[in-house]
């Protein structure tokens, strides 16, 4: 059975159970014609692509602000996000640099001539002050 024959049988079945008066039938016919006219009418306003019927209409002069404001807001948000990302990158570089400096100092202390027992000595701070002068 092809689709058109199947659709015709469904229509006949639905129409057989439909009992409406001529007044209701006339109102339904007028509503159907109006809907078809609206469907055939060309769109007079611009619509954002991909949004379908729920899109933002940008045709009237009152929508000029939205046409200009939306891209500006997107640009500002992108600039703020980029600044935060750059700050995070700089902080990561700074932390890595600090870690490298600490590692260098620790390495210097560990390979120095000072014995480990000197670190445990209570007079170590006094020795450090004398040698630094």
N, C-alpha and C positions, 0 to 999 in steps of 0.2 A: 504494500500500500504506500503510495507516495505521500509527501507532506501536505500538499494542497487538498487532497481527498480527505486525509485525516483531520485537517483543520476544518474543512467543511462539515464533517460529521460532528465534531465537537461543537461548532456553532449551532447546528441544527438541534443538538441535544440541549444546549443552554437556552436557545430560543423557545423550545417547547415548554420548558418549565417557567418561562418568564411571563408573568401576567401583570402588565402595567397599562394604565389608561392612556388615551391619546394625548392628554395634556402633559403628562410626564414624558411621554415619548417625544413630544415637540420640544420641551425644554432640554432634554438630553441631546436632541439633534442640533439645537442652537449652540449648546455648550461645546459639542464636538466640532462644529464649524469654526467657532472662535479659537479653539485650541489649534486647529489646523492652520488658521490664518496666522496666529502667533508663531507657529513653527516655521511657516514659509517666509515670514518677514525677515529682511536682512538685519543683522545687528548694527545698531547705530553708534554703539560705544565700544571702545577698546576694552579687551579683557585680557588679563594676564594668562599667558599660555600655560596649558596643563592644569588649570584649576577647574575647568568645566563650568557648570552653571553656578557653582558656589564661589566663583572667582570675584575679585574686586574689580568693579567697573570703573574705568578711568576716562570716561568721555566728557563729563561736564566740567565747567570752570571751577566748581567747588572741589573737585577732585585733584586740581592742580597741585595743591599742597601735598597730598598723598603721593603724587607722582614724583615730586621732588624730595619729599621727606624720607620716603622709604629707602632710596639708594644712599642718602646721606647718613641715615642711621646705620645701615649695613656697613658703610665705609668707616664710620667712627668705631663701631664694635670691632671690626677687623683690625683697625690700628691699635686699639687698646689691647686686644689679644696678642698682636705681634709684639708690642712693648713688654707685656708680661712674659712672653716666651723668651725674648732677648734677655730680660733681667734674670730669668731662671738659668739661662745658659751662662751668663756672666758669673752668677753665684756658684755654679758648678765648677767653672774654671778657677775661681778664686779659692774654693775649698780644695781643689786638686793641687793648686800652687802652695797653699799652706801645708798640706800633707807632705808635699815634696820637701819643703823647707824643714819641717820637723824631722823627716826621715834623714835629711842631710846632717842636722845637728846630732841626732841620736847616733848616726854612724860615726861621726867625728868623735863623740864621747866614747863610744865602744871600742874604737881602734886606737884611742889615745894611750899615753904612757901611764896613766893613772891606774893603779890596781883596784880591783873590785872592793877590797877591804876598806879602801879610802871612802867609798860611798857609805859604808856602814859606820864609819867613825863619827863620833859626835862633834868632833872639831872640824868636820869637812867644810862647813860654811865659813869658818874662820880661815881655813886654808885657801878657799876660793877667793875670799876678799884680799888676802895677802898677794896671791898670784895675779890677780887682775890689776893691782896697783902698779 
